[in-house]
Amino acid sequence: MKVRGWRVVGYAVAGLVPGVLGVPVLALIAVGGVLSVTRIGLPFLSLVLTAVRGLVGVERTLVRRLLGERVAVPPAPPVLRAVQDAASWRAAAFAVIDAPLAVVLFAVAVPVRLYALAALSYPLWFRAVEQDGHAGIGLTGEVPLDTLPRALAVAAGGLALLAAAGWAGRRLCALVRLLARTLLAPVPAEGQLTARIHDLEETRALAVRDSVATLRRIERDLHDGAQARLVAVAMSLTRAKDALEPQRLDAEKARGLVEQSLGNARTALGELRDLVRGIHPPVLDNGLAPALSSLRSDVQSPRLRIGLRMRLADAPRPHESVETIAYFCAAELLANAARHSGADRVEVSAGFDPGTEPGAVRRLVLTVEDNGRGGAVPSSGLRGLAERVRTIDGTLELSSPPGGPTRATVRLPAPLPPSTAPEDSRS
């Protein structure tokens, strides 16, 4: 892209201040290097590099708006880890190199151009100026430029200087664009690796939060449900034992207390089964396809027809954690369709996507699509599902245009067991 002259001037003027602010960067980095033997050295360097990233962010905007060079922004590390981030060090290198460039570009674009324009217009005003008894301005005070031919020669020199300033300004801007592409843009592999690291840190935090929430739910359900029932059973049996003492025998009362205890025990067993089902549904023991089929009877909507398309029979089963998450996603999505969509038909499909790229991991793809009114927005339940899916590096995509249909797609990594991997089958 050829940069026009006004853009060169605009960048030279706007970029002078952020460019000059890069002068102390090298000194601050040197101070941080000296202080690195102390506790405050690395945090100080990280703060300096974070500030430099903000500074070059202004430069990146100016380069995009005025020079037409779009430079992607590399992922930002946590503040105190900036010293470990290669992109932050490249930003510091850009700031150091750009400082003298900004000064030279400003000098070429503004003072030199103004001088060239004054020389170009010299024939128009040289007679209005007098120096040492001669019209015009003298060259070093000895050669008067007081005639029209000499004034025209000055104008020709001004034209040449203006052209040279324009050429130099464009070359300097091209150098700035090259530096921006080289030092400010993320390196593809590095950017992917950094983004992947950040994503793994987030998913690890989500997994920890999900585990904590699950444990708290189990604790609450046990405390408020089965534990309370079992305490009631123990109290009833104690009273029944007292009623069977020979000196105060009361068989009817004892029988009633035993029956009450049996009822509480059965209720506690039911609550424990529900609790176990919420952790790992027993129906998954027979595989994901039968478990998804069993969800038809769980949906409390007689007008909703549920269609199933399973492509799982001939493939090795994924890890039980993958099947569990897929089962709960299907249950939640079907419940949402029954309660909110106004649909009369839902299609549930599940199958494996082996991937087309070399080294791709097989994925379990679960799709739930209804013919309802559409316009669904992510609810707290769906956000919870998305977070749970991310804990195993999966994704949840929702498409619900007004008028429908609503389509939710869950993709979960389901790598093949080592014994069934394609490499083994060929050997």
C-alpha positions as CSV (number, residue, x, y, z in Angstrom):
1,M,0.0,0.0,0.0
2,K,1.4,3.4,-1.0
3,V,1.1,5.9,1.8
4,R,-0.1,9.3,0.8
5,G,1.8,12.4,1.8
6,W,-0.8,13.7,4.3
7,R,-0.8,10.3,6.0
8,V,3.0,10.5,6.3
9,V,2.7,14.0,7.9
10,G,-0.1,12.9,10.1
11,Y,1.8,9.8,11.4
12,A,4.9,11.9,11.9
13,V,3.1,14.4,14.1
14,A,0.9,11.9,16.0
15,G,3.7,9.4,16.4
16,L,6.3,11.9,17.8
17,V,5.1,11.8,21.4
18,P,4.7,8.0,21.8
19,G,7.9,7.6,19.8
20,V,9.9,9.9,22.1
21,L,8.4,8.2,25.1
22,G,10.3,5.1,24.0
23,V,13.6,6.8,24.8
24,P,13.6,5.9,28.5
25,V,12.5,2.3,27.9
26,L,16.1,1.1,27.4
27,A,17.1,2.9,30.6
28,L,14.2,1.4,32.6
29,I,15.0,-2.1,31.3
30,A,18.6,-1.6,32.3
31,V,17.5,-0.5,35.8
32,G,15.3,-3.6,36.0
33,G,18.2,-5.8,35.0
34,V,20.3,-4.3,37.7
35,L,17.5,-4.8,40.2
36,S,16.9,-8.4,39.1
37,V,19.2,-9.7,41.8
38,T,16.7,-8.4,44.3
39,R,13.1,-9.3,44.9
40,I,11.7,-6.2,43.2
41,G,13.7,-6.6,40.0
42,L,11.5,-9.0,38.0
43,P,8.2,-7.4,39.1
44,F,9.7,-4.0,38.1
45,L,10.7,-5.4,34.7
46,S,7.2,-6.9,34.3
47,L,5.6,-3.6,35.1
48,V,7.9,-1.8,32.6
49,L,7.1,-4.3,29.9
50,T,3.4,-4.0,30.6
51,A,3.6,-0.3,30.2
52,V,5.5,-0.7,27.0
53,R,2.8,-2.9,25.6
54,G,0.3,-0.1,26.3
55,L,2.6,2.4,24.6
56,V,3.1,0.3,21.5
57,G,-0.6,-0.3,21.5
58,V,-1.0,3.4,20.6
59,E,1.7,3.0,17.9
60,R,-0.2,-0.1,16.5
61,T,-3.4,2.1,16.3
62,L,-1.6,4.9,14.5
63,V,0.1,2.4,12.1
64,R,-3.3,0.9,11.3
65,R,-5.2,4.2,10.9
66,L,-2.6,6.3,9.1
67,L,-0.3,3.8,7.4
68,G,-2.8,1.1,6.6
69,E,-1.0,-1.7,8.2
70,R,-3.2,-4.0,10.3
71,V,-1.1,-5.7,13.0
72,A,-2.7,-8.4,15.2
73,V,-2.5,-8.0,18.9
74,P,-0.6,-10.9,20.6
75,P,-2.3,-12.4,23.7
76,A,-1.5,-10.3,26.8
77,P,0.1,-12.2,29.7
78,P,-0.7,-11.6,33.4
79,V,1.1,-8.4,34.5
80,L,3.7,-10.1,36.7
81,R,4.5,-12.6,34.0
82,A,5.3,-10.1,31.3
83,V,9.0,-10.7,31.8
84,Q,8.4,-14.3,30.5
85,D,6.5,-13.1,27.4
86,A,8.5,-12.9,24.2
87,A,5.9,-10.5,22.6
88,S,6.5,-8.0,25.4
89,W,10.2,-8.0,24.8
90,R,9.6,-7.5,21.1
91,A,7.4,-4.6,21.9
92,A,10.2,-3.1,24.0
93,A,12.6,-3.6,21.0
94,F,10.1,-1.8,18.8
95,A,9.8,1.1,21.2
96,V,13.6,1.5,21.4
97,I,14.1,1.4,17.6
98,D,11.1,3.6,16.9
99,A,12.3,6.5,19.1
100,P,15.0,7.8,16.8
101,L,12.9,6.9,13.7
102,A,10.1,9.1,15.1
103,V,12.4,12.1,15.5
104,V,13.9,11.7,12.0
105,L,10.5,11.2,10.4
106,F,9.1,14.2,12.1
107,A,12.1,16.3,11.0
108,V,11.7,15.1,7.4
109,A,7.9,15.4,7.3
110,V,7.4,18.8,9.0
111,P,10.5,21.2,9.2
112,V,12.1,20.0,5.9
113,R,8.8,20.2,4.1
114,L,8.0,23.6,5.4
115,Y,11.5,24.8,4.3
116,A,10.9,23.2,0.9
117,L,7.5,24.9,0.5
118,A,9.1,28.3,1.5
119,A,11.7,27.8,-1.2
120,L,9.2,26.7,-3.7
121,S,7.2,29.9,-3.2
122,Y,10.3,32.1,-3.0
123,P,9.6,33.8,-6.4
124,L,6.3,35.1,-5.0
125,W,7.7,36.9,-2.0
126,F,11.4,37.5,-2.4
127,R,11.0,41.2,-3.4
128,A,9.1,41.8,-0.2
129,V,12.2,41.0,1.9
130,E,15.4,43.0,2.0
131,Q,18.7,41.9,3.4
132,D,22.0,43.9,3.2
133,G,20.5,46.3,0.7
134,H,19.4,43.5,-1.7
135,A,16.0,42.1,-2.3
136,G,15.4,38.5,-1.0
137,I,17.5,36.4,1.2
138,G,21.2,36.0,0.7
139,L,22.8,32.6,0.5
140,T,25.3,32.6,3.4
141,G,25.0,36.3,3.4
142,E,27.3,36.8,0.4
143,V,25.4,35.6,-2.7
144,P,22.1,37.6,-2.9
145,L,19.1,35.9,-4.3
146,D,17.6,39.1,-5.5
147,T,16.8,38.4,-9.2
148,L,14.0,36.4,-10.7
149,P,16.3,33.8,-12.3
150,R,17.9,33.1,-9.0
151,A,14.5,33.1,-7.3
152,L,13.4,30.5,-9.8
153,A,16.5,28.4,-9.1
154,V,15.6,28.5,-5.4
155,A,12.1,27.4,-6.3
156,A,13.5,24.5,-8.3
157,G,15.7,23.5,-5.4
158,G,12.6,23.7,-3.1
159,L,10.7,21.4,-5.5
160,A,13.6,18.9,-5.5
161,L,13.8,19.1,-1.7
162,L,10.0,18.6,-1.4
163,A,10.2,15.5,-3.6
164,A,13.1,14.2,-1.6
165,A,11.3,14.8,1.7
166,G,8.2,12.9,0.3
167,W,10.3,10.0,-0.8
168,A,12.3,9.8,2.5
169,G,9.1,10.1,4.5
170,R,7.5,7.2,2.6
171,R,10.6,5.1,3.0
172,L,10.7,5.8,6.7
173,C,7.0,4.9,7.0
174,A,7.6,1.7,5.1
175,L,10.4,0.9,7.6
176,V,8.0,1.5,10.5
177,R,5.4,-0.8,8.9
178,L,8.1,-3.5,8.5
179,L,9.1,-3.1,12.1
180,A,5.4,-3.3,13.2
181,R,4.8,-6.5,11.2
182,T,8.1,-8.0,12.5
183,L,8.0,-7.0,16.2
184,L,4.4,-6.2,17.1
185,A,2.5,-9.0,15.4
186,P,2.3,-12.4,17.2
187,V,4.5,-15.1,15.8
188,P,1.9,-17.8,14.6
189,A,3.3,-20.7,16.6
190,E,4.0,-18.6,19.6
191,G,0.6,-16.9,19.6
192,Q,-1.1,-20.3,19.3
193,L,1.0,-21.7,22.1
194,T,0.3,-18.7,24.3
195,A,-3.4,-18.8,23.6
196,R,-3.4,-22.5,24.3
197,I,-1.6,-22.0,27.6
198,H,-4.1,-19.4,28.7
199,D,-7.0,-21.6,27.6
200,L,-5.6,-24.5,29.6
201,E,-5.2,-22.3,32.6
202,E,-8.8,-21.2,32.3
203,T,-10.1,-24.7,31.8
204,R,-8.1,-25.9,34.8
205,A,-9.6,-23.2,36.9
206,L,-13.1,-24.2,35.6
207,A,-12.4,-27.8,36.4
208,V,-11.4,-27.0,40.0
209,R,-14.5,-24.8,40.4
210,D,-16.7,-27.5,39.0
211,S,-15.2,-30.1,41.3
212,V,-15.6,-27.9,44.3
213,A,-19.2,-27.1,43.4
214,T,-20.0,-30.8,42.9
215,L,-18.5,-31.7,46.2
216,R,-20.4,-29.0,48.0
217,R,-23.6,-30.2,46.3
218,I,-23.0,-33.8,47.3
219,E,-22.3,-32.6,50.9
220,R,-25.4,-30.5,51.0
221,D,-27.6,-33.3,49.5
222,L,-26.2,-35.8,52.0
223,H,-26.6,-33.5,54.9
224,D,-30.1,-32.4,54.1
225,G,-31.4,-35.6,52.6
226,A,-30.0,-39.1,53.3
227,Q,-28.2,-38.1,56.5
228,A,-31.3,-36.6,58.0
229,R,-33.3,-39.7,57.0
230,L,-30.8,-42.0,58.6
231,V,-30.8,-40.0,61.8
232,A,-34.6,-40.4,61.9
233,V,-34.2,-44.1,61.3
234,A,-31.8,-44.4,64.2
235,M,-34.1,-42.4,66.5
236,S,-37.1,-44.5,65.5
237,L,-35.3,-47.8,66.0
238,T,-34.1,-46.5,69.5
239,R,-37.7,-45.7,70.4
240,A,-38.8,-49.1,69.1
241,K,-36.2,-50.8,71.2
242,D,-37.4,-49.0,74.2
243,A,-41.0,-50.0,73.4
244,L,-40.0,-53.7,73.4
245,E,-38.5,-53.6,76.9
246,P,-40.3,-56.3,79.1
247,Q,-41.4,-53.9,81.8
248,R,-43.1,-51.5,79.2
249,L,-43.8,-53.8,76.3
250,D,-45.9,-52.0,73.6
251,A,-45.8,-54.1,70.4
252,E,-48.1,-51.9,68.4
253,K,-46.0,-48.8,69.1
254,A,-42.8,-50.7,68.2
255,R,-44.3,-52.0,65.0
256,G,-45.3,-48.5,64.0
257,L,-41.8,-47.2,64.7
258,V,-40.2,-50.0,62.7
259,E,-42.5,-49.3,59.8
260,Q,-41.6,-45.6,60.0
261,S,-38.0,-46.5,60.1
262,L,-38.4,-48.7,57.0
263,G,-40.1,-45.8,55.2
264,N,-37.3,-43.4,56.0
265,A,-34.7,-46.0,55.0
266,R,-36.3,-46.5,51.6
267,T,-36.5,-42.8,51.1
268,A,-32.8,-42.4,52.0
269,L,-32.0,-45.2,49.6
270,G,-33.9,-43.4,46.8
271,E,-32.1,-40.1,47.6
272,L,-28.8,-41.9,47.5
273,R,-29.7,-43.4,44.1
274,D,-30.6,-39.9,42.8
275,L,-27.3,-38.6,44.2
276,V,-25.3,-41.3,42.5
277,R,-27.2,-40.8,39.3
278,G,-26.3,-37.1,39.4
279,I,-22.6,-38.1,39.7
280,H,-22.5,-40.9,37.2
281,P,-25.8,-42.2,35.9
282,P,-25.9,-46.0,36.1
283,V,-27.6,-46.1,32.7
284,L,-24.3,-45.2,31.1
285,D,-22.9,-48.6,32.1
286,N,-24.5,-49.9,29.0
287,G,-23.1,-47.2,26.7
288,L,-24.0,-43.7,25.6
289,A,-26.6,-44.6,23.0
290,P,-28.9,-46.5,25.4
291,A,-28.5,-43.7,28.0
292,L,-29.5,-41.1,25.5
293,S,-32.5,-43.2,24.5
294,S,-33.6,-43.4,28.1
295,L,-33.9,-39.6,28.2
296,R,-37.1,-39.9,26.2
297,S,-39.0,-41.1,29.2
298,D,-37.4,-38.4,31.4
299,V,-38.8,-35.4,29.4
300,Q,-42.1,-34.4,31.0
301,S,-43.8,-33.2,27.8
302,P,-46.3,-35.5,26.1
303,R,-46.6,-33.4,22.9
304,L,-42.8,-33.3,22.3
305,R,-41.5,-36.0,20.0
306,I,-37.9,-36.9,20.3
307,G,-36.0,-38.4,17.4
308,L,-32.6,-40.1,17.9
309,R,-29.8,-40.7,15.4
310,M,-27.0,-42.6,16.9
311,R,-23.7,-43.4,15.1
312,L,-21.8,-44.9,18.0
313,A,-22.3,-48.6,17.7
314,D,-19.2,-49.6,15.8
315,A,-16.8,-47.2,17.4
316,P,-14.8,-47.7,20.6
317,R,-16.4,-46.1,23.6
318,P,-14.8,-42.8,24.8
319,H,-13.8,-42.2,28.4
320,E,-16.6,-42.4,31.0
321,S,-16.1,-38.7,31.8
322,V,-16.8,-37.8,28.2
323,E,-20.0,-39.9,28.2
324,T,-21.1,-38.5,31.5
325,I,-20.8,-34.9,30.3
326,A,-22.5,-35.7,27.0
327,Y,-25.4,-37.4,28.8
328,F,-25.9,-34.4,31.1
329,C,-25.6,-31.9,28.2
330,A,-28.3,-33.9,26.3
331,A,-30.5,-34.0,29.4
332,E,-30.2,-30.2,30.0
333,L,-30.8,-29.3,26.4
334,L,-33.8,-31.6,26.1
335,A,-35.3,-30.1,29.3
336,N,-34.8,-26.6,27.9
337,A,-36.4,-27.5,24.6
338,A,-39.4,-29.0,26.5
339,R,-39.8,-26.0,28.8
340,H,-39.0,-23.0,26.7
341,S,-38.9,-23.7,22.9
342,G,-42.5,-24.3,22.1
343,A,-41.3,-27.1,19.8
344,D,-43.2,-30.3,19.0
345,R,-40.1,-32.2,17.8
346,V,-36.5,-32.5,18.8
347,E,-33.8,-34.3,17.0
348,V,-30.9,-35.7,19.0
349,S,-27.9,-37.0,17.1
350,A,-24.5,-38.3,18.3
351,G,-21.5,-39.6,16.5
352,F,-17.8,-39.3,16.2
353,D,-15.8,-36.9,14.1
354,P,-12.3,-38.4,13.4
355,G,-10.9,-35.0,12.2
356,T,-9.2,-34.4,8.8
357,E,-5.9,-32.8,9.9
358,P,-2.8,-34.9,10.7
359,G,-2.7,-35.7,14.4
360,A,-6.3,-34.6,14.9
361,V,-8.1,-36.0,18.0
362,R,-11.4,-37.9,17.5
363,R,-14.3,-35.9,18.9
364,L,-17.8,-36.9,20.1
365,V,-20.3,-34.6,18.4
366,L,-23.7,-34.3,20.1
367,T,-26.4,-32.2,18.4
368,V,-29.8,-31.3,19.8
369,E,-32.1,-29.4,17.4
370,D,-35.7,-28.4,17.9
371,N,-38.3,-26.8,15.6
372,G,-39.4,-24.2,18.2
373,R,-39.7,-20.4,18.1
374,G,-36.0,-19.8,18.3
375,G,-34.5,-16.6,19.8
376,A,-32.9,-18.5,22.7
377,V,-30.3,-16.7,24.8
378,P,-27.6,-18.4,26.9
379,S,-29.1,-19.0,30.3
380,S,-27.3,-19.8,33.5
381,G,-27.8,-23.5,32.9
382,L,-26.3,-23.3,29.4
383,R,-23.4,-21.3,30.7
384,G,-22.8,-23.9,33.3
385,L,-22.9,-26.6,30.6
386,A,-20.4,-24.6,28.5
387,E,-18.0,-24.3,31.5
388,R,-18.4,-28.0,32.3
389,V,-17.7,-28.9,28.6
390,R,-14.6,-26.7,28.6
391,T,-13.1,-28.6,31.6
392,I,-12.3,-31.4,29.1
393,D,-11.4,-29.1,26.3
394,G,-14.8,-29.3,24.6
395,T,-17.0,-26.7,23.1
396,L,-20.7,-25.8,23.2
397,E,-22.2,-23.8,20.2
398,L,-25.7,-22.4,20.2
399,S,-27.5,-21.2,17.1
400,S,-31.1,-19.9,17.7
401,P,-32.2,-17.3,15.1
402,P,-35.7,-15.8,15.7
403,G,-38.3,-18.1,14.3
404,G,-36.1,-21.1,14.8
405,P,-34.7,-23.7,14.6
406,T,-32.6,-23.8,17.7
407,R,-29.5,-26.0,17.4
408,A,-27.0,-26.8,20.1
409,T,-23.8,-28.6,19.2
410,V,-21.5,-30.1,21.8
411,R,-18.0,-31.3,20.7
412,L,-16.0,-33.3,23.2
413,P,-12.5,-34.8,22.7
414,A,-12.8,-38.6,22.6
415,P,-9.4,-40.0,21.6
416,L,-9.1,-43.6,20.7
417,P,-7.7,-46.0,23.3
418,P,-4.0,-46.9,22.4
419,S,-5.0,-50.4,21.5
420,T,-7.4,-49.2,18.8
421,A,-5.4,-46.3,17.4
422,P,-5.0,-46.3,13.6
423,E,-1.2,-46.6,13.9
424,D,-1.6,-49.9,15.8
425,S,-4.1,-51.3,13.5
426,R,-1.8,-50.9,10.5
427,S,1.2,-52.4,12.2
